[in-house]
Amino acid sequence: MNRKYTLLLILLLLTIASVLYWRNFYTPFYPVAYKGGEYIVNNTEPLSNSFNHNITQVLEYYEEDYKICQGIVHVKNSLHKNDVLMYNYTRKAQDSIWMVKHKLQYKP
């Protein structure tokens, strides 16, 4: 009986560790659009340097963790899986008026 509880505890701890690792793992940021009632990730085209600059400005404004690996902006999986937030950040990175209003440097 004691061995059974030990195995269950180990399994539980491994599951928790896996979830925490996954949430904190970084993945490339791809712009998200909203069309026809659904969110669409645009991961087919390389992102421009100006978009990468703008999205890092937005991420810093909202105090989101990100990394730049080989010129590509990476965000945590927990953010990447939130389509609504990714869409809002994409829109703000493309909105010169919003960025200037919030004292961020917009690059066209």
C-alpha positions in Angstrom: 0.0 0.0 0.0 2.8 2.4 0.9 4.6 1.7 -2.4 1.4 2.5 -4.3 1.2 6.0 -2.7 4.8 6.6 -3.4 4.3 5.8 -7.1 1.2 8.0 -7.2 3.2 10.9 -5.6 6.0 10.5 -8.0 3.6 10.5 -11.0 1.9 13.6 -9.6 5.2 15.5 -9.2 6.3 14.5 -12.7 3.0 15.8 -14.1 3.3 19.1 -12.3 6.9 19.5 -13.4 5.9 18.8 -17.0 3.1 21.4 -16.9 5.4 24.0 -15.4 8.1 23.3 -17.9 5.7 23.5 -20.8 4.2 26.8 -19.6 7.7 28.3 -19.4 9.0 26.9 -22.7 9.5 29.5 -25.5 8.0 29.2 -29.0 8.2 31.6 -32.0 5.7 34.5 -32.1 3.5 34.3 -35.1 0.9 37.0 -35.9 -2.7 36.1 -35.3 -5.6 37.3 -37.4 -9.4 37.0 -36.8 -11.4 36.0 -39.8 -14.7 34.3 -40.2 -15.2 34.0 -36.5 -11.9 32.2 -35.8 -8.4 33.1 -35.0 -5.8 32.2 -37.7 -2.1 32.0 -37.0 0.1 33.3 -39.9 3.2 31.1 -39.6 3.8 30.9 -43.4 5.8 34.1 -44.0 9.0 35.3 -42.3 8.3 38.3 -40.1 9.8 41.7 -41.0 12.4 43.4 -38.9 9.9 46.3 -38.3 7.2 43.9 -37.1 9.7 42.2 -34.8 10.7 45.6 -33.4 7.1 46.6 -32.9 6.0 43.3 -31.3 8.9 43.5 -28.8 7.7 47.0 -27.9 4.2 45.8 -27.2 5.5 42.8 -25.2 7.6 45.0 -23.1 4.7 47.4 -22.5 2.6 44.5 -21.2 5.6 43.1 -19.3 5.5 39.8 -21.2 8.6 37.6 -21.2 10.2 37.0 -24.6 13.5 36.0 -26.1 15.0 36.7 -29.4 16.7 33.6 -30.9 18.4 34.0 -34.3 16.4 37.2 -35.0 13.1 35.6 -34.2 10.9 36.7 -31.3 9.9 33.8 -29.0 7.2 34.0 -26.3 6.2 31.5 -23.6 3.8 28.7 -24.6 1.3 30.0 -22.1 1.0 33.2 -24.0 1.3 31.6 -27.4 -1.8 29.3 -26.7 -3.9 32.4 -25.9 -5.3 33.3 -29.3 -7.2 36.3 -28.1 -4.2 37.9 -26.5 -1.9 37.0 -29.4 -4.4 38.7 -31.7 -4.5 41.8 -29.6 -0.7 42.0 -29.4 -0.5 41.5 -33.2 -3.0 44.3 -33.8 -1.2 46.7 -31.5 2.2 46.0 -33.1 0.6 47.0 -36.5 -1.2 50.1 -35.1 1.1 53.2 -35.3 -1.5 55.4 -33.5 -1.8 53.0 -30.5 2.0 52.7 -30.3 2.7 56.5 -30.5 -0.1 57.2 -28.0 1.6 54.8 -25.6 5.0 56.3 -26.2 6.4 53.3 -28.0 8.7 53.5 -31.1 6.7 52.4 -34.1 8.6 51.2 -37.2 6.5 51.0 -40.4 
